[in-house]
Amino acid sequence: MSEELISLGLESLVRRDRVVVLARPDTIPLQRLIRRYEGEGQVIDLTGGRKARTAIITDAGFIILSSLRVRTIAKRFLGHA
């Protein structure tokens, strides 16, 4: 099991093995999911007031919002950045 940490920007990290999905949060289905999870206290906003560009869904049922683009985070997962 990999416990490698991946940077999500603004000095925030996530364990690589806990991430299930990286997606853009501006689609209607994801916006609905985010609203539902906000009501349950399961959204972690790491944007620092910036626009959310990536929604990271974890295996623990949390949605993490990041201001970094999906491609940037994906490159970090693949070890290219």
N, C-alpha and C positions, 0 to 999 in steps of 0.2 A: 504494500500500500504506500503510495507516494504522499508525503506530507510537504511537498514543495509548495512554497508560497508564491503567488502571482500578484503583482502590484495592480491595483485598480485606480491609482491616482490619489492625490492628496494624502499621501502617507497611509493608505489603506491597503490591506492585503487579504487574500482569500486562499484557502487551501485548494490546490488544483484538484484533488480527488473528491471534493465536495460539490463541484460545479456540474450541473446537469445540462443547462442550456444557456447560450449567449444569444440575445435577440434584441432587435430594435424595439424600444418601448412605444413607438408612435403608431403601431397597428391597433386597430379597434379591439381585436380579441385580447391582446396583451394589456391594453388600457383597462379593459373590464377586469381582467385578472388582478392587475395592480390595485384598482379601487377595492376589490373584494378583500385582498390581502391587507390593505391599509386598515380596513375596518377590524381586522383580526390582529393588528399590531405586528404583522410579519413582513413589513417593508423596511429595508434599511437604505436610507438616502445618503449616498456618499458623494453627491454632486457639489456640495459646498455652495449652493445657490445657482449653479450653472444649469444649463439645459441637460436633461438626462438623455444620453445617446445610446446607452446599453442597459438592458435589464438582464441580470444574472440570476437564474433560478437554481437554488441549491437542493441537494438531496434531503435537507432537513425541512424543506417547505418554506424557505424564505426567498424573497425577491430583493436583490441588491441593485440599486440604481447607481450608475456611474456616468460621469461626464465624458469619459473616453469613448471613442468609437469602437464598434464591435470588432472591426478589423485590427485595431491596435491591441485590444485585449487578446484576440485570437493569435496574433503574432507572438505575444508573450507566452501563451500556452504552448505554442509550437517551438518556442526557444529562439525566435528570430529577433527578439528585441531586448 
